[in-house]
Amino acid sequence: MTQTTPATTPRTTSQATPHTTTRTRSGRSVRRRRARQSLAAATAAVVTALAAAPAFATSELRPTPVPVPIPAQQTIGRGTLLGVTPAGDLSRAEVAAFLKGAGIDASTVRHGVRGYRLTYRTLTPQGAPTTATGLLVLPKGGERRLDLVADTHGTMVHRDYAPSVAEDFGLYAPYLHAAAGRAVAAPDYLGLGKGPGLHPYMDTASSVSASLDMLRASRTAAAALGRPLTGDVYGTGFSQGGQVAMALGRELARGADRHFRLRALAPVAGPYDLRGAEVPALLDGRVNDISGVFYMAYFLTAQNRLHPVYADPAEAFRQPYAGYVEQLFDTRHTEEDIVTKLPGSVKELLTDDFYERLGHPTGGLLAALKAQDGTCDWKPDVPVRLHTAAGDTDVAIANSVSCAADLARNGVKAPVIDHGKADHNGSFKLAGPQIVRWFDRLAHG
């Protein structure tokens, strides 16, 4: 459930280590450094790419709308394309340098890429009309008609980390897949990028509806840009996005849109089983403290807007955190800001009663957890591969094992590909190029 940050200096990723909660200047400095190192949210750890790669044409683009004709029958309703704005233009060499600088194998890069921010119609979690944004990336060259990769991103707390406005980690997967010759639709989700409101973090239903509507908007935009889509969809996603990828794949398999045919699923390190895998891992120490505090605070404050998790923050959070924790997740704070204002462990964050409830959830908390689970409990009729890493201390490998078990009970054998000692972000960096090659093999029969 990773999150990205814009980087001003190169950073490296390491596992979290035990830390104190002393509220001193030096303590805050240590906490900030560890947040950047261990919180998979700080995935711009790999943004040495920005220092190593050449200056990209993105900065030279005018952020003005592209005149895209929209068919009259598509001017209303879900997935309606409302706007297209240039968001990047890189040569093949620039894409390769960008990925290599992040420690990602760039041997599958065959094309340059062009990115476009799409604005489109979708729904709120309550079913009301709203808008969202996302990134459409097209290869420069290759086939005229393009297969589509649906790439769903991991945990992001600041709206400017989302793919359509990102400068770093939010672009790695979209550029990786587009440079291999496929179109990529990367939704920002609700409340991120240029979308209005707050982000309903870990609300699977609205993440899927926003993602499905992004596919529809991408179909319209790609056709207008002279690169129509074939209708074949390859699903992938990282962390929170891995879970969304499985749920989106289920909707496509059920015929959610007749224009799209699911061809394969390859999610990475998804939190597929909150009740049975992720929460137990958080309580027994398999999830590192910094990430655990961050994810728990984000999840509870977001889910409380959808389910009656608590009537007052003080029911769930200790003071002084109860007084300001909800304001930290306003889509304008960075994860460094947030983790330095929170304690060192989940037990210090939550009241004793609420901490006990995590192990035996009831009421709104149980409803919030149940609403996100079960994304693997169906029978895909396409190949599925589950990427993960035993060394991941953000999303425990038990989630992927549980997902594979759910699929097996439905008669589907999905291999769990363990990337060993890699941490959360490392699992993506190793898995991404392998997924591109696998999609290549499937596309070519």
Secondary structure, 3 states (H helix, E strand, C coil): CCCCCCCCCCCCCCCCCCCCCCCCHHHHHHHHHHHHHHCCCCHHHHCHHHHHCCCCHHHHCCCCCCCCCCCHHHCCCCCCEEEEEEEEEECHHHHHHHHHHCCCCCCCCCCEEEEEEEEEEEECCCCCEEEEEEEEEEEECCCCCEEEEEEECCCCCCHHHCCCCCCCHHHHHHHHHHCCCCEEEEECCCCCCCCCCCCCCCCHHHHHHHHHHHHHHHHHHHHHCCCCEEEEEEEEEECHHHHHHHHHHHHHHCCCCCCCEEEEEEEECCCCCHHHHHHHHHHHCCCCHHHHHHHHHHHHHHHCCCCCCCCCHHHHECCCHHHCHHHHCCCCCCHHHHHCCCCCCHHHHECHHHHHHHHCCCHHHHHHHHHHCCCCCCCCCCCECEEECCCCCCCCCHHHHHHHHHHHHCCCCCCEEECCCCCHHHHHHHHHHHHHHHHHHHHCC
